[in-house]
Amino acid sequence: MFNISAIPAFSDNYIWCLSDQASGAALIVDPGQAQPVQEYLEQNQLTLDTILITHHHPDHTGGVAALIKTFPNARVTGPADSPFKGTTNQINPGDEVIWRDLTFQVIGVPGHTLDHLAYFCDTPVNDRPILFCGDTLFVCGCGRLFEGKPEQMRQSLASLRSLPDQTAVYCAHEYTLANIRFARSWLPDNTDLSDFEQNCMARRNRGEATVPSTIGVEKALNPFMKWDDPAVIDAASRYAVSAGLPHDSDTAIFAAIRHGKDHF
């Protein structure tokens, strides 16, 4: 039996632990800090044997070296063409990563960074297919474009949008409420967004994570996944005109949404 748990790190990061309850083995995704991971593994009597890296930013890789000192046989899997040089198993888009009885499809999702990868497994864990997407797709948001261009990020999100609706989206940050506030500022009449905001606020008030979401929820509510939706096109076009930006293509609409969030 497999299980996925969130390990909070820094102020708003989630490091994901995928564990095999039968063997006590653990796979860790994007360990930006070592100490919370080590404490979690010890408390749950788990042995780290694999680390998955989505991209090179320090809040996703900063704990790798210390973890490898404790678990020297652990495999570090991550993008081959990357500024992060701590991987022992370099992979590229289109490859597969096999862990226990699970097979992950490696998806190239450049935009936030150029080396960014996502990992999709269609074998249900906690009753759903799973996606580890780092900082590409957030609940009701997407990552800032630190290295890539809007067209790259739109294509990356289009790849994720094509996954099954029930796929659980395990992103790396608790940015949900801020993302929803932006989405509602553009789509104030969307009652589904309003209801979702109330639900997420209640979860945060109880000390619960709003992650994971699902691909279906993101397709319905996330403006960054809806560059071809009439209501989003209208809001983005009005913003683009006021900001002096183009709005004559899917990519231009997406770029306007990203610009709007960056300046919100």
Stockholm file with secondary structure:
# STOCKHOLM 1.0

chainA/1-264         MFNISAIPAFSDNYIWCLSDQASGAALIVDPGQAQPVQEYLEQNQLTLDTILITHHHPDHTGGVAALIKTFPNARVTGPADSPFKGTTNQINPGDEVIWRDLTFQVIGVPGHTLDHLAYFCDTPVNDRPILFCGDTLFVCGCGRLFEGKPEQMRQSLASLRSLPDQTAVYCAHEYTLANIRFARSWLPDNTDLSDFEQNCMARRNRGEATVPSTIGVEKALNPFMKWDDPAVIDAASRYAVSAGLPHDSDTAIFAAIRHGKDHF
#=GR chainA/1-264 SS CEEEEEEEETTTEEEEEEEETTTTEEEEECCSCSHHHHHHHHHTTCEEEEEECSCCCHHHHTTHHHHHHHSTTCEEEEESSSSCCCCSEEECTTCEEEETTEEEEEEECCSSSTTCEEEEEEEEETTEEEEEEETSEETTEECCCSSSCHHHHHHHHHHHHTSCTTCEEEESBCCHHHHHHHHHHHCTTCHHHHHHHHHHHHHHHTTCCCCCEEHHHHHHHCGGGCTTSHHHHHHHHHHHHHHTCCCSSHHHHHHHHHHHHHTC
#=GC SS_cons         CEEEEEEEETTTEEEEEEEETTTTEEEEECCSCSHHHHHHHHHTTCEEEEEECSCCCHHHHTTHHHHHHHSTTCEEEEESSSSCCCCSEEECTTCEEEETTEEEEEEECCSSSTTCEEEEEEEEETTEEEEEEETSEETTEECCCSSSCHHHHHHHHHHHHTSCTTCEEEESBCCHHHHHHHHHHHCTTCHHHHHHHHHHHHHHHTTCCCCCEEHHHHHHHCGGGCTTSHHHHHHHHHHHHHHTCCCSSHHHHHHHHHHHHHTC
//
